[in-house]
């Protein structure tokens, strides 16, 4: 009899035991930084790149998805293309308007605006707060060669000449990500491998150094690693009761 009563009590008690599956909904600010290796046409013009972006993201815990808009930049200190080559002396010197030997430094300056969508795929082992995710996105990108010459004594590096020498290109791009998303109350960040492909057209109709028309379309690509941190502007957690 005691055994029967014990079994009934256990069943009665366990029927009211439950856990909560947290359904987090959050609006986050995102800050990212990464390093990229240029590929395709981009590799012919620039060396290793780095950059980051600022984003506004909406995360939906129940579906494990995230959508965001972002504004970012890329830069490289290595410019492989000497756009001043046709204007240098036989000794390779670039002269200012007054005939003084002058050094004009150059670097890559790129910016982009876009949207992306991330989807969680599965947990990392037994860590429910860490998910493997897949991301897709796209937007508009432009890049050019930025000249740094503070005296502005080399006409070729400013005004209309610079617009033809800086190889400014603009067009749409697509992006793919594969990474790990960690979301705890005080720690929210992503670590991801990513790549992008840009289909860009020259902005200036003429290259001033060569005199050629800019008619060729560029295929720019890169692959890299990106780190992204989140700060929640607002967050809501809803519990879904699961009975055992």
C-alpha positions as CSV (number, residue, x, y, z in Angstrom):
1,X,0.0,0.0,0.0
2,X,2.8,2.3,0.9
3,X,4.5,1.6,-2.4
4,X,1.3,2.5,-4.3
5,X,0.8,5.7,-2.4
6,X,4.4,6.7,-3.0
7,X,4.0,6.1,-6.8
8,X,0.8,8.2,-6.9
9,X,2.6,11.0,-5.0
10,X,5.6,10.9,-7.4
11,X,3.3,11.0,-10.4
12,X,1.3,13.9,-8.9
13,X,4.4,15.9,-8.1
14,X,6.2,15.3,-11.4
15,X,3.2,16.3,-13.4
16,X,3.6,19.9,-12.2
17,X,7.4,20.1,-12.9
18,X,8.3,22.1,-15.9
19,X,11.1,24.1,-17.5
20,X,11.1,27.2,-19.6
21,X,12.6,27.5,-23.1
22,X,13.7,31.1,-23.3
23,X,12.4,33.0,-26.4
24,X,14.6,36.0,-26.5
25,X,13.7,39.0,-28.7
26,X,16.3,41.7,-28.8
27,X,17.3,44.9,-30.6
28,X,21.1,45.2,-30.6
29,X,23.8,47.5,-31.7
30,X,26.6,45.6,-33.4
31,X,30.3,46.5,-33.7
32,X,32.5,44.4,-35.9
33,X,36.2,44.3,-36.9
34,X,37.9,41.9,-39.3
35,X,40.8,41.1,-41.6
36,X,40.4,40.1,-45.3
37,X,42.5,38.7,-48.1
38,X,41.7,40.2,-51.5
39,X,40.9,37.9,-54.4
40,X,40.0,38.3,-58.1
41,X,40.3,41.8,-59.5
42,X,40.7,43.3,-56.0
43,X,43.9,41.4,-55.5
44,X,45.5,43.1,-58.6
45,X,45.0,46.5,-57.0
46,X,45.4,46.1,-53.2
47,X,47.1,44.0,-50.5
48,X,45.7,42.7,-47.2
49,X,42.7,44.6,-45.9
50,X,41.1,45.3,-42.6
51,X,37.9,47.1,-41.5
52,X,34.7,47.0,-39.6
53,X,31.1,48.0,-39.5
54,X,28.3,49.5,-37.3
55,X,25.0,47.7,-37.4
56,X,21.5,47.6,-36.0
57,X,20.2,44.0,-35.5
58,X,16.9,42.3,-34.5
59,X,17.4,38.9,-33.0
60,X,14.5,36.3,-32.6
61,X,15.5,33.5,-30.2
62,X,12.5,31.2,-31.0
63,X,13.4,30.9,-34.6
64,X,17.2,31.4,-34.1
65,X,17.3,34.1,-36.7
66,X,18.7,37.6,-37.0
67,X,18.3,40.4,-39.5
68,X,20.3,43.6,-39.6
69,X,21.4,46.7,-41.5
70,X,25.0,47.9,-41.5
71,X,27.4,50.6,-42.6
72,X,31.1,49.7,-42.8
73,X,34.5,50.5,-44.2
74,X,37.6,48.6,-45.6
75,X,41.1,49.9,-46.0
76,X,44.5,48.6,-47.1
77,X,47.9,50.2,-46.8
78,X,49.2,48.3,-49.8
79,X,48.3,49.7,-53.2
80,X,49.8,47.5,-55.9
81,X,48.9,49.8,-58.8
82,X,51.1,52.9,-59.4
83,X,48.6,55.3,-61.0
84,X,51.3,58.0,-61.1
85,X,53.7,56.0,-63.1
86,X,53.1,57.9,-66.4
87,X,53.8,61.2,-64.6
88,X,57.1,60.3,-62.9
89,X,60.5,61.4,-64.1
90,X,62.9,58.9,-65.6
91,X,64.3,58.4,-62.1
92,X,60.8,57.6,-60.8
93,X,60.3,60.9,-59.0
94,X,57.0,62.7,-58.8
95,X,57.2,66.5,-59.0
96,X,54.9,69.1,-57.4
97,X,53.6,72.1,-59.3
98,X,56.7,74.0,-58.4
99,X,59.0,71.2,-59.6
100,X,59.9,69.9,-56.1
101,X,60.3,66.2,-55.6
102,X,57.2,65.1,-53.6
103,X,56.0,61.9,-52.1
104,X,52.3,61.1,-52.4
105,X,51.1,58.3,-50.1
106,X,48.2,56.2,-51.2
107,X,45.9,53.6,-49.5
108,X,42.6,51.9,-50.2
109,X,39.4,53.6,-49.0
110,X,36.2,51.5,-49.3
111,X,32.8,51.8,-47.8
112,X,29.6,49.8,-48.0
113,X,26.0,49.7,-46.8
114,X,23.9,46.6,-46.7
115,X,21.6,44.1,-44.9
116,X,22.2,40.6,-43.7
117,X,20.3,37.6,-42.4
118,X,21.7,35.0,-40.0
119,X,20.2,31.7,-39.1
120,X,21.3,29.4,-36.2
121,X,21.8,25.8,-37.3
122,X,22.7,23.8,-34.2
123,X,24.3,24.2,-30.8
124,X,28.0,23.7,-30.2
125,X,28.1,20.5,-28.2
126,X,26.2,20.9,-24.9
127,X,26.6,24.7,-24.9
128,X,23.1,26.0,-25.5
129,X,24.3,29.6,-25.5
130,X,26.7,28.9,-28.5
131,X,25.2,28.3,-31.9
132,X,26.7,27.6,-35.3
133,X,25.1,30.0,-37.8
134,X,24.9,30.6,-41.5
135,X,24.6,34.2,-42.8
136,X,23.8,35.8,-46.2
137,X,23.7,39.4,-47.1
138,X,24.2,42.1,-49.7
139,X,24.3,45.8,-50.5
140,X,26.2,48.5,-52.3
141,X,30.0,48.9,-52.1
142,X,32.5,51.4,-53.5
143,X,36.3,51.6,-53.2
144,X,39.0,53.9,-54.5
145,X,42.6,54.9,-54.0
146,X,42.9,57.7,-51.4
147,X,45.9,60.0,-51.8
148,X,47.6,61.6,-48.8
149,X,49.6,64.7,-49.6
150,X,49.1,67.4,-47.1
151,X,50.6,70.3,-49.0
152,X,48.3,69.6,-51.9
153,X,51.1,70.7,-54.2
154,X,50.7,67.8,-56.7
155,X,47.7,68.7,-58.9
156,X,47.4,65.0,-59.9
157,X,46.4,64.0,-56.4
158,X,43.5,66.5,-56.1
159,X,40.5,67.8,-58.0
160,X,39.4,66.3,-61.3
161,X,42.7,64.5,-61.9
162,X,42.3,62.6,-58.7
163,X,38.9,61.5,-59.7
164,X,40.4,59.7,-62.7
165,X,43.4,58.4,-60.9
166,X,41.8,57.0,-57.8
167,X,40.1,54.2,-59.7
168,X,36.8,54.8,-58.0
169,X,34.4,51.8,-58.5
170,X,30.9,51.2,-57.2
171,X,28.3,48.5,-57.4
172,X,26.4,45.7,-55.6
173,X,28.0,43.0,-53.5
174,X,26.9,39.7,-51.8
175,X,28.2,38.2,-48.6
176,X,28.3,34.8,-47.0
177,X,29.1,34.0,-43.3
178,X,29.7,30.8,-41.3
179,X,30.4,31.2,-37.7
180,X,29.6,30.8,-34.0
181,X,27.1,33.0,-32.2
182,X,27.3,33.3,-28.4
183,X,24.4,34.9,-26.6
184,X,24.4,35.2,-22.8
185,X,23.0,38.0,-20.6
186,X,26.3,39.9,-20.6
187,X,28.2,38.3,-23.4
188,X,26.8,38.6,-27.0
189,X,29.2,38.2,-29.9
190,X,29.9,36.4,-33.2
191,X,33.1,34.9,-34.6
192,X,32.7,34.1,-38.3
193,X,34.6,33.2,-41.5
194,X,33.1,35.3,-44.3
195,X,33.5,36.2,-48.0
196,X,32.1,38.7,-50.3
197,X,31.8,39.2,-54.1
198,X,31.4,42.6,-55.6
199,X,30.2,43.5,-59.1
200,X,31.5,47.0,-59.5
201,X,31.7,49.5,-62.4
202,X,34.1,52.5,-62.7
203,X,32.6,55.8,-61.7
204,X,34.9,58.0,-63.8
205,X,34.5,57.5,-67.6
206,X,38.3,58.1,-68.2
207,X,41.5,57.0,-66.6
208,X,43.6,60.2,-66.6
209,X,47.0,58.4,-66.4
210,X,46.3,56.1,-69.4
211,X,43.7,58.1,-71.3
212,X,41.7,54.9,-71.7
213,X,37.9,54.8,-71.2
214,X,36.7,53.0,-68.1
215,X,34.3,50.4,-69.6
216,X,35.4,47.2,-67.9
217,X,33.3,45.8,-65.1
218,X,35.2,44.6,-62.0
219,X,34.7,41.4,-60.1
220,X,36.1,42.0,-56.6
221,X,36.2,39.3,-54.0
222,X,37.7,38.6,-50.6
223,X,37.7,36.1,-47.7
224,X,38.4,36.8,-44.1
225,X,37.5,36.5,-40.4
226,X,35.3,38.9,-38.5
227,X,34.6,39.5,-34.8
228,X,31.3,41.1,-33.8
229,X,30.1,42.4,-30.4
230,X,26.5,43.3,-29.5
231,X,25.1,45.8,-27.1
232,X,21.3,45.4,-26.4
233,X,19.1,48.4,-26.7
234,X,16.1,46.4,-25.7
235,X,15.5,42.8,-24.9
236,X,12.5,40.7,-24.0
237,X,12.5,37.1,-22.8
238,X,9.3,35.0,-22.9
239,X,9.1,31.6,-21.4
240,X,7.4,28.7,-23.0
241,X,6.3,26.1,-20.4
242,X,7.4,22.6,-21.2
243,X,5.8,20.0,-18.8
244,X,7.4,16.6,-18.0
